[in-house]
Amino acid sequence: MGFLGRVAALPKLAGAAAARGGGAWGRPRAGVPFPGRAAAAPSPLHGGRAASSRALGEYEEVFRSSLEEPEKVWGAAAEQIQWYKPWVCTLERSSPESASWFVGGELNICYNAVDRHVENGRGDQIAIIYDSPVTNTKEKITYKELLEQVSKLADVMVRHGVKKGDRVVIYMPMIPQTVYCMLACARIGAIHSLIFGGFASKELSVRIDHAKPKLIVTASFGVEPKRKVEYISLLEGALARVQSKPDKVLIYKRPNLGHVPLTRGRDLDWEEELAKAQCSKCVSVPSDHPLYILYTSGTTGLPKGVVRPTGGYAVMLNWTMSAVYGLTPGEVWWAASDLGWVVGHSYICYGPLLHGNTTVLYE
């Protein structure tokens, strides 16, 4: 598989993920000359704003290098994130159309997007700026606060039976809690499937039945400029249609928008669960471990689940923030998309946080 992942049949994906078993704990290493591998030479891929590849000459140099020496180029880029276990092969081609990146390597993308910034003294930097004009809400979340929320939410998931390789469906609006969910899943090696909040019950049910989630996380309401979106009623309509029902549904209530009753024995209250949670550590996963499933719109047939592998995706996103977009860590970044689409996954959540930027979340 390449950086962009693959379209896969989920039953095969689930079996492969489950067979890998548990992961290691601890802190990964970065920038080390791994055993048997020379230290990475300076690469045109790296550098801050002044050395970004946006200039035509630099673009041509990077492009040529990526074709002639892809292992060297992307191996150097991979040194910019931290790994629990070094890879033994940068690029392994099983066929002209298929490739595996950083074979044998293990990492955790949540660690790279959150923990390492706190450990490196950037805990007080703003990680997320949340702006919701319709609800008249503004909030700034530091990396230290993000780490606390994500690690506690990960513990909630673990306590309710979610483990490495399990799927978690996230059906939520553009709020910080949605980002927390994505990162919490990645933290424990669960595979998240974030479904755009604009989908109705029928479309939602198709995706739930395909993903077969252990847990669904949702919010009581979403907002649009002229209306309130009732997520719970949409979810209930979807669950009435599906064959694969989740064990639990975790609900984030937005009391300023209204009240929703919980279903006894199935539903979990977000605030109550986090109040009794501990901080959960990161789980090490192989480079090709599925990070998420993102479904196509289904305009030409049934939606197809696109699977992104963790390692290549993390390396690519971290690189693009400086080399393509010219950012340095600490700068503010806004992608005008929705978390439910691929741009939102890559450039609202993972990309800017991996690179140590401040991401704007606009509801």
N, C-alpha and C positions, 0 to 999 in steps of 0.2 A: 504494500500500500504506500501511497505517497503522502505528502504533507496534508493534502486535502481529504484524506481518508478514503472510504469506499462505501458502496451500497451493498449491504449484506443481508442475508436471511437471518432474522433474529434468533431462531432456535439454535443455529450453529454458533452464533455469537455468544449466546448465554452459556452453552455447554463449554465453550473454550474458556470463557471467563471464570466459570465456577471451578474448572479443573485446575486453575493456577493456585488455588488455596490462598492462605494468609500471607501478609507481607511483613517486612521488617520495620522496626521502630528506630528512631534516632534522628540524628541530624546529618543531612547529606553534605557532600564535599563539592567544592567548586574550584575551577581553574587550576587543577593539579595535573602534573604530567603523569597520567595513569601508567601503571606497570606495562612495559612493552610498547609504550607509545611516546614519541617525542612530544615535547611541549609545542603547542600550536604556534605557528609562525604568524606574525602580523598579517591581517587580512583586509582587503578593501571593503569587506562586509562591515567592519566595525568602526566605531568612532561616534562622536556626538554630532551636533548640528553641522559643524563646519566640515565634517568628514562624511556626511551622508551621501548616498548614491544618487541624489536627485540631479546633480550636474550630468550633462550628457556624456562627457568623457568617462566619468566614474561609473555611470550606468553601463556603458559598453564594456568597461573592464570587468565589472562584477558579472555581467551576463556571460562574457566569454569564459571567465574562470569557472562559473557554475556549470558550464557545458563540458569544459576540458578536465576539470578536477573537482567534481561535485563532492567527493568524499572529503577533500581537504577544506573546501569552502564551508560546507555545512558542519564538518567536524569542529572547525574553529568557532562557528556560531554557537554550537552546542556547549562549548566551554563557558559561555556566558550565563548559563543557568546551573543550578546545583543538582547533583545526582547522588543517590544513595549507593549506587553500584555503577562502575564505569562500563560503557559499552565495549564489546569486543570486535564489532564490525560496524563501521559507519553506515554503509549502504550494501544491502544484499538484494540482488535482483533474482527473483524466482522465474520471471518471464519478462519479455519486453514491455508488458503493460503493468506489471506488478513489482513493487519494491518494498522492502522493510528497512526502516531507518533506526540506527543506534541499537542494533541487535545485541541482546544480553544486558543492556543498561536498565537501571531502575531509578525511578524518581517519583515525586509527587508534585503535581501542578499547583495544588493549594499551598504547599510549603513555599514554592517559588513565587507565588502571587501575594502571599500575606506574611507568613512567619519570618522569612529571611529578611524582609524589610524592617520588621520590629527588632530582630536580633542585631541588625546592622545600624541601629540607632535612629531609625526613621519612624518610630512608633507614633510620634505626635504629628506626623505629616497627615494631611487630609487625603484619605483614599477615595471617598465618594462624596460628591456634592449632589444632594437630592433636591429637586425643585418640582413642586406640584402646584401650578397656579390655580387649577380648578378647586383643589381642597385648601388652598392658601397655606401650604406647608413647605417649609425649607429646613434642611438638616445637613450638617456636615459630620461625616464619620471618619475618624482617624484610623490609621492602620492598626493601632493597638485595640481600638474598639471593634474594628472589623474582626480581628483575630479572636477576641472574646466571644462575639456573637456566633462566628462560624464554628469554633471548636465546641461550644455548648450545643449548638444545633446538631453537629455531628454526633455528639453523645446521645442526644434524644433519638436520633435515627438508629444508633447501635442498640440502645436499650429496647427498642421496639422491633428488633430482629433484622435490621438491614445490615448486610455484610458485603464484602468485596464481590463484585460481579452482579449484585442485585440491581434491578432497575427501579428508579424513583421518577414518577411523573410529577412535573411541576406545572401547575396551571395557575399562574399568578400575573398580576399587572406589573407596571414599571415602578416598583418600589424597592428599597434596599433589601428587604427580606427575600426577594427573588434572587438577588446576587448571593446572599448568605446561603440559600439553598443549593445553588449551583456549586459553590465552593465547599460546602459541607459534604456533599456527595463525593466530590473529587478527593476530599480529605480522607475518606474511609474506603476509597476504591469502588464506590457504587457508581452506576452509570445513570446520569440524569437525562431525562427527556423533557425538555421545556416546550410546552405547547402554547402557541400564541393565544392570548386572552380573547381575541376576537372570534375564535371558533365557537360554533354552536354545539349542542349536545351530540348530534349525529357525527360530525367531524371529530369531535373529541373522543367519542366512543371507539371509532376505528383505530385511533392511535393508542388508546389504552389497551385495547384487545391485542394489538400487535406487540406492544412493549411488555405486557404482563407484569406490571409493577408490584413490588412488595409494599410500597407506600405511595400515596398521593399527597402532595402538599398544595394547598390552595389558600386563597384569601376570601374573605366574606364578600368584598365588593371591589370592582375596578371603576375607573371613571373615564368618561369621554367628555368633550367640551359641552355637550348638551344633554347628557344622560348618565345615569348610574348603571353599571353593569353588575347584575346579580350572579356572581360566580357560583354560588352554592346551588342555586336552582339549575343552572346549566350543567354542573357536575352531576347532580342527582339524576337529571335526564339521561346523561351519558352512562352512568352506572346501571341504570335500569335496562340498558341495551347490551351490556358487555357480558362475555362469558368469564373473563379473567378479572375477578374483583380483588381489590387490594385488601391486605390485612387491616390496615389503618388509614385514616385520612387526617392529616395534620392541618388545622385551620388557623390562619392568622386573621384575627378579628380587627375590623376597622370601625370602632363604635361611633365615630363621628359621621359615618355614612349609614348607620342602621344596625339592627340587631338580627342575628340569625341563631336558631336553636341548633344544638349539637345532637347527633344521633348516638344514643347511649351504646357503649360497647364497641363502637367503630371510630368515632371522631375524637381527636385530641386537641386540646386548647393550647395554642402556641405559647402564650405567656406562662401558663401553669407548668408546661413541660420544661421550658427554659429555666424557670425558677428553681427547679430541683436538679438541674443538669450540672455535670462536671465538665472540665475541659478535656476534649478527646484529642489524642495525638494523630499525626499523619501516618498513613499506611503506605509503604513502598509498593509501587506497581511496575510491571515491565513496561518498556517503552511503547510496545504495541497494544497495551491495555486500552480498551475502549473508554474514552472519556465521556462521550455523550452520543445520543441518537437524536438527530434532528430530521423531522419529516418534511418531504417536499409537499407542495400545495395540493397535489392530487388532481390537477386540472386535466390531465390526460389519462387518468386511471386511478387506481388505488394509490394512496401516499406511499412513498418509498422511504425507508429509514436510512439516512446517511450516517455512517459511523466515523467518528474522528479518533485516531489513536493519540495517546497522550504525548509521547516524546517528540515526534516531529512537529506536532501542532504547537507545543510550547516553544520549541526552538524557533520556528518560523515566526510566530507572533511577537516574541521578544525582539527578534531581529528587525521586523518591519517597523516597529515603533520609532527606531532611530534611523535606519537605513532608508526607509521609504517615506516616513512622515516627518523625520527630522527633529524628533523630540528628545529632550534629555530628561532623566528622572527628576520628579518634583514638579514638572510643568503640568498645566491643566489641559485636559483633552475632552472633547465632546463629539460623539458620533450620533448623528441624527437618525437613529434607527430604533427598533424595538428589540428587547431581549429575546423575544420569540423567534427572531429571524437570525440568519447566520452572521450578519454584520453585528448584531447585538451580542451574540455569543462571543465573537472574536474581538470586537472593538468597543464594546461597552464594559464587558466583564473581564475576560482573560488578558487581552493584549495590554491595555494600559496598566493593569495591576501587576502583571508579570514584570513590566518595565519600570515599576515604581512611580507611575504617574498618578495624577488625580483625575478620576473619571466622573463625568457629569451624567446624572440619571434624571431625565426629564419626563415627567408623567403628564 
